[in-house]
Protein backbone atom coordinates (compact mmCIF):
# COMPACT_ATOMS: atom_id res chain seq x y z
CA UNK A 1 0.00 0.00 0.00
CA UNK A 2 1.35 3.43 -0.90
CA UNK A 3 1.92 6.20 1.66
CA UNK A 4 -0.53 9.08 1.84
CA UNK A 5 2.17 11.58 0.81
CA UNK A 6 3.94 10.59 -2.45
CA UNK A 7 6.54 13.31 -1.85
CA UNK A 8 7.98 11.26 1.02
CA UNK A 9 7.74 7.89 -0.75
CA UNK A 10 10.51 5.59 -1.90
CA UNK A 11 10.46 3.86 -5.28
CA UNK A 12 9.15 0.55 -3.92
CA UNK A 13 6.12 2.24 -2.39
CA UNK A 14 5.47 4.25 -5.56
CA UNK A 15 5.18 0.99 -7.50
CA UNK A 16 3.16 -0.86 -4.86
CA UNK A 17 -0.51 -1.75 -5.37
CA UNK A 18 -3.44 -2.88 -3.26
CA UNK A 19 -4.82 -6.20 -4.51
CA UNK A 20 -8.61 -6.22 -4.66
CA UNK A 21 -9.01 -9.76 -6.07
CA UNK A 22 -7.19 -12.14 -8.42
CA UNK A 23 -7.27 -9.74 -11.37
CA UNK A 24 -7.99 -6.30 -9.92
CA UNK A 25 -5.59 -3.86 -8.23
CA UNK A 26 -5.55 -0.21 -7.21
CA UNK A 27 -2.90 2.40 -6.60
CA UNK A 28 -2.23 6.11 -6.19
CA UNK A 29 -0.03 7.95 -8.71
CA UNK A 30 1.72 11.21 -7.99
CA UNK A 31 1.48 14.19 -10.33
CA UNK A 32 3.80 14.61 -13.31
CA UNK A 33 2.22 17.97 -14.12
CA UNK A 34 -0.37 19.92 -12.14
CA UNK A 35 -3.40 17.65 -11.60
CA UNK A 36 -2.06 15.06 -14.08
CA UNK A 37 -0.88 11.66 -12.82
CA UNK A 38 2.68 10.84 -13.93
CA UNK A 39 2.46 8.54 -16.94
CA UNK A 40 5.59 6.58 -16.10
CA UNK A 41 4.13 5.58 -12.76
CA UNK A 42 0.81 4.60 -14.33
CA UNK A 43 2.63 2.38 -16.84
CA UNK A 44 4.86 0.88 -14.16
CA UNK A 45 1.91 0.14 -11.88
CA UNK A 46 0.00 -1.45 -14.78
CA UNK A 47 2.99 -3.69 -15.50
CA UNK A 48 3.23 -4.50 -11.79
CA UNK A 49 -0.42 -5.55 -11.79
CA UNK A 50 0.11 -7.79 -14.82
CA UNK A 51 3.24 -9.31 -13.28
CA UNK A 52 1.37 -10.21 -10.10
CA UNK A 53 -0.81 -12.60 -12.14
CA UNK A 54 2.18 -14.57 -13.51
CA UNK A 55 4.79 -16.70 -11.76
CA UNK A 56 8.15 -15.01 -11.13
CA UNK A 57 9.94 -17.45 -13.46
CA UNK A 58 8.53 -15.49 -16.41
CA UNK A 59 9.62 -11.82 -16.20
CA UNK A 60 8.33 -9.24 -18.68
CA UNK A 61 10.01 -9.14 -22.08
CA UNK A 62 7.97 -6.27 -23.57
CA UNK A 63 5.18 -3.80 -22.99
CA UNK A 64 3.09 -1.58 -25.25
CA UNK A 65 0.87 1.09 -23.75
CA UNK A 66 -1.37 3.98 -24.80
CA UNK A 67 -2.17 7.01 -22.65
CA UNK A 68 -5.84 7.87 -23.25
CA UNK A 69 -6.70 10.44 -20.59
CA UNK A 70 -4.99 12.34 -17.80
CA UNK A 71 -5.31 10.69 -14.39
CA UNK A 72 -6.12 12.63 -11.24
CA UNK A 73 -3.29 12.20 -8.69
CA UNK A 74 -5.72 12.84 -5.84
CA UNK A 75 -7.78 9.67 -6.42
CA UNK A 76 -6.96 5.95 -6.75
CA UNK A 77 -6.51 4.33 -10.14
CA UNK A 78 -8.02 0.87 -10.73
CA UNK A 79 -6.10 -1.73 -12.76
CA UNK A 80 -7.98 -4.66 -14.31
CA UNK A 81 -5.88 -7.52 -15.69
CA UNK A 82 -7.07 -9.80 -18.50
CA UNK A 83 -5.24 -13.13 -18.78
CA UNK A 84 -4.97 -13.54 -22.55
CA UNK A 85 -2.52 -16.42 -22.89
CA UNK A 86 -0.37 -18.76 -20.79
CA UNK A 87 1.89 -20.88 -22.98
CA UNK A 88 4.88 -23.00 -22.19
CA UNK A 89 7.33 -20.13 -22.72
CA UNK A 90 5.31 -16.96 -23.28
CA UNK A 91 2.37 -15.43 -21.46
CA UNK A 92 0.38 -12.31 -22.32
CA UNK A 93 -1.69 -9.92 -20.27
CA UNK A 94 -3.80 -6.86 -21.03
CA UNK A 95 -4.34 -4.21 -18.36
CA UNK A 96 -6.85 -1.36 -18.39
CA UNK A 97 -6.33 1.48 -15.92
CA UNK A 98 -9.52 3.33 -15.07
CA UNK A 99 -10.55 6.23 -12.89
CA UNK A 100 -13.98 7.77 -12.37
CA UNK A 101 -15.40 5.14 -14.74
CA UNK A 102 -13.17 6.09 -17.69
CA UNK A 103 -10.13 4.36 -19.19
CA UNK A 104 -6.88 6.27 -18.68
CA UNK A 105 -4.29 3.82 -19.99
CA UNK A 106 -4.16 0.45 -21.70
CA UNK A 107 -1.22 -1.93 -21.53
CA UNK A 108 -0.35 -5.11 -23.40
CA UNK A 109 2.54 -7.00 -21.84
CA UNK A 110 4.43 -10.15 -22.79
CA UNK A 111 6.25 -12.40 -20.30
CA UNK A 112 8.61 -15.28 -21.06
CA UNK A 113 10.87 -17.87 -19.51
CA UNK A 114 14.57 -17.08 -20.06
CA UNK A 115 16.42 -19.24 -22.56
CA UNK A 116 19.92 -19.58 -24.03
CA UNK A 117 20.40 -18.52 -27.65
CA UNK A 118 22.12 -16.30 -30.19
CA UNK A 119 23.54 -13.05 -28.75
CA UNK A 120 24.22 -9.75 -30.56
CA UNK A 121 23.94 -6.08 -29.61
CA UNK A 122 24.99 -2.56 -30.53
CA UNK A 123 28.00 -0.98 -28.80
CA UNK A 124 27.31 1.40 -25.91
CA UNK A 125 27.97 5.06 -26.80
CA UNK A 126 30.92 6.76 -25.12
CA UNK A 127 30.01 8.80 -22.04
CA UNK A 128 31.84 10.10 -18.95
CA UNK A 129 31.26 7.84 -15.93
CA UNK A 130 28.56 9.06 -13.53
CA UNK A 131 31.14 9.86 -10.84
CA UNK A 132 32.56 12.59 -13.10
CA UNK A 133 29.17 14.25 -13.58
CA UNK A 134 27.21 16.43 -11.20
CA UNK A 135 23.90 15.69 -9.51
CA UNK A 136 21.41 18.17 -11.02
CA UNK A 137 19.62 18.49 -7.68
CA UNK A 138 22.81 19.89 -6.13
CA UNK A 139 22.40 22.93 -8.38
CA UNK A 140 19.97 25.47 -6.85
CA UNK A 141 18.78 26.48 -10.31
CA UNK A 142 16.10 23.93 -11.36
CA UNK A 143 12.88 25.51 -12.52
CA UNK A 144 10.47 25.65 -9.53
CA UNK A 145 7.79 23.73 -11.43
CA UNK A 146 9.99 20.62 -11.10
CA UNK A 147 11.73 21.12 -7.76
CA UNK A 148 9.27 19.01 -5.74
CA UNK A 149 8.54 16.27 -8.30
CA UNK A 150 8.81 12.91 -6.45
CA UNK A 151 10.67 11.28 -9.33
CA UNK A 152 13.80 13.30 -8.64
CA UNK A 153 13.88 11.85 -5.12
CA UNK A 154 13.64 8.17 -6.09
CA UNK A 155 15.74 8.18 -9.30
CA UNK A 156 19.28 9.60 -9.35
CA UNK A 157 20.45 11.17 -12.62
CA UNK A 158 23.70 12.42 -14.13
CA UNK A 159 23.41 14.28 -17.44
CA UNK A 160 26.36 13.95 -19.82
CA UNK A 161 27.36 17.03 -21.85
CA UNK A 162 25.62 17.23 -25.25
CA UNK A 163 27.68 16.32 -28.33
CA UNK A 164 29.77 19.07 -29.88
CA UNK A 165 28.17 20.99 -32.75
CA UNK A 166 30.19 19.21 -35.43
CA UNK A 167 29.27 15.77 -34.08
CA UNK A 168 25.52 16.28 -34.11
CA UNK A 169 23.36 14.57 -36.70
CA UNK A 170 21.32 17.16 -38.63
CA UNK A 171 17.65 17.02 -37.67
CA UNK A 172 18.31 14.85 -34.61
CA UNK A 173 18.30 15.70 -30.92
CA UNK A 174 20.00 13.37 -28.45
CA UNK A 175 21.10 13.05 -24.85
CA UNK A 176 22.95 10.68 -22.53
CA UNK A 177 21.78 10.30 -18.92
CA UNK A 178 23.05 7.94 -16.24
CA UNK A 179 20.18 6.78 -14.03
CA UNK A 180 19.64 4.47 -11.08
CA UNK A 181 17.23 4.03 -8.19
CA UNK A 182 18.34 6.27 -5.35
CA UNK A 183 17.90 3.54 -2.72
CA UNK A 184 18.82 -0.18 -2.96
CA UNK A 185 15.96 -2.35 -4.22
CA UNK A 186 14.97 -5.89 -3.14
CA UNK A 187 16.13 -8.83 -5.28
CA UNK A 188 12.91 -9.10 -7.29
CA UNK A 189 13.31 -9.00 -11.07
CA UNK A 190 9.77 -7.74 -11.74
CA UNK A 191 10.37 -4.80 -9.40
CA UNK A 192 13.59 -3.80 -11.20
CA UNK A 193 11.85 -3.98 -14.59
CA UNK A 194 8.90 -1.89 -13.35
CA UNK A 195 11.35 0.59 -11.81
CA UNK A 196 12.99 0.99 -15.21
CA UNK A 197 9.59 1.52 -16.83
CA UNK A 198 8.97 4.32 -14.31
CA UNK A 199 12.40 5.89 -14.91
CA UNK A 200 12.16 5.66 -18.70
CA UNK A 201 9.38 8.26 -18.77
CA UNK A 202 11.35 10.87 -16.82
CA UNK A 203 13.50 12.17 -19.70
CA UNK A 204 12.56 10.29 -22.88
CA UNK A 205 9.79 12.54 -24.22
CA UNK A 206 11.84 15.65 -23.48
CA UNK A 207 14.43 14.42 -26.00
CA UNK A 208 12.00 15.38 -28.78
CA UNK A 209 12.19 19.07 -27.77
CA UNK A 210 15.86 19.43 -26.73
CA UNK A 211 16.45 21.97 -29.49
CA UNK A 212 13.83 24.21 -27.85
CA UNK A 213 14.20 23.68 -24.10
CA UNK A 214 16.31 21.94 -21.49
CA UNK A 215 15.07 18.64 -20.04
CA UNK A 216 13.83 18.41 -16.47
CA UNK A 217 15.28 18.41 -13.84
CA UNK A 218 18.02 20.71 -15.21
CA UNK A 219 15.57 23.18 -16.75
CA UNK A 220 16.13 26.73 -15.53
CA UNK A 221 13.80 28.64 -17.86
CA UNK A 222 10.05 28.56 -18.28
CA UNK A 223 9.22 25.76 -20.75
CA UNK A 224 8.22 26.73 -24.27
CA UNK A 225 6.62 23.44 -25.29
CA UNK A 226 3.87 21.34 -23.75
CA UNK A 227 4.92 17.68 -23.76
CA UNK A 228 2.44 14.88 -23.01
CA UNK A 229 3.13 11.17 -23.51
CA UNK A 230 0.87 9.51 -26.09
CA UNK A 231 2.22 5.96 -26.04
CA UNK A 232 5.10 3.96 -24.60
CA UNK A 233 6.77 0.72 -25.68
CA UNK A 234 9.64 -1.15 -24.04
CA UNK A 235 11.59 -4.34 -24.68
CA UNK A 236 13.68 -5.99 -21.96
CA UNK A 237 16.64 -7.86 -23.44
CA UNK A 238 18.83 -8.94 -20.52
CA UNK A 239 18.72 -8.98 -16.73
CA UNK A 240 19.82 -5.87 -14.83
CA UNK A 241 19.49 -4.05 -11.55
CA UNK A 242 17.71 -0.71 -11.55
CA UNK A 243 19.71 0.34 -8.47
CA UNK A 244 22.98 0.12 -10.45
CA UNK A 245 23.96 2.91 -12.83
CA UNK A 246 22.48 2.49 -16.33
CA UNK A 247 23.30 4.73 -19.29
CA UNK A 248 20.09 5.92 -20.97
CA UNK A 249 20.98 6.92 -24.55
CA UNK A 250 18.07 8.67 -26.26
CA UNK A 251 17.50 10.41 -29.57
CA UNK A 252 14.66 11.97 -31.54
CA UNK A 253 14.84 11.93 -35.32
CA UNK A 254 11.55 13.60 -36.15
CA UNK A 255 8.95 16.04 -34.86
CA UNK A 256 5.91 17.38 -36.66
CA UNK A 257 2.12 17.41 -36.75
CA UNK A 258 2.11 18.30 -33.07
CA UNK A 259 4.03 15.11 -32.20
CA UNK A 260 7.61 14.05 -31.51
CA UNK A 261 9.11 10.54 -31.59
CA UNK A 262 11.93 9.51 -29.24
CA UNK A 263 13.79 6.24 -28.87
CA UNK A 264 16.41 5.03 -26.44
CA UNK A 265 18.50 2.20 -25.03
CA UNK A 266 19.66 1.32 -21.53
CA UNK A 267 23.20 0.00 -21.02
CA UNK A 268 24.93 -1.35 -17.93
CA UNK A 269 28.30 0.10 -16.99
CA UNK A 270 30.06 -2.85 -18.65
CA UNK A 271 28.25 -2.16 -21.92
CA UNK A 272 25.41 -4.72 -21.92
CA UNK A 273 22.27 -3.53 -23.72
CA UNK A 274 19.45 -4.42 -21.30
CA UNK A 275 16.37 -2.58 -22.60
CA UNK A 276 15.05 -0.47 -25.48
CA UNK A 277 12.21 2.04 -25.44
CA UNK A 278 10.18 4.12 -27.91
CA UNK A 279 7.71 6.86 -27.14
CA UNK A 280 5.60 9.34 -29.08
CA UNK A 281 4.63 12.54 -27.31
CA UNK A 282 2.36 15.46 -27.98
CA UNK A 283 4.42 18.59 -28.72
CA UNK A 284 2.64 21.95 -28.73
CA UNK A 285 3.84 25.48 -28.05
CA UNK A 286 2.81 26.91 -24.70
CA UNK A 287 0.80 30.07 -25.33
CA UNK A 288 1.72 32.86 -22.90
CA UNK A 289 -1.24 34.16 -20.86
CA UNK A 290 -2.86 37.28 -22.24
CA UNK A 291 -2.30 40.50 -20.38
CA UNK A 292 -5.35 42.12 -18.83
Secondary structure, DSSP 8 states (H G I E B T S, - for coil): ---S-GGG--HHHHH--EE-SSSEEEE---EEETTEE-HHHHHHHHHHHHHTTS-TTEEEEEEEEEE-S---TTS-EEEEEEEEEE-SSEEEEEEEEEETTEEEEEEEEEEEE----------------GGGS--GGGSTTS-TTTTT-THHHHEEEEE-----GGGS-TT-EEEEEEEEESS---S-HHHHHHHHHHHHHHHTGGGGGTTTS--TTS--S--SEEEEEEEEEEEE-S---TTS-EEEEEEEEEEETTEEEEEEEEEETT--EEEEEEEEEEEEE-------
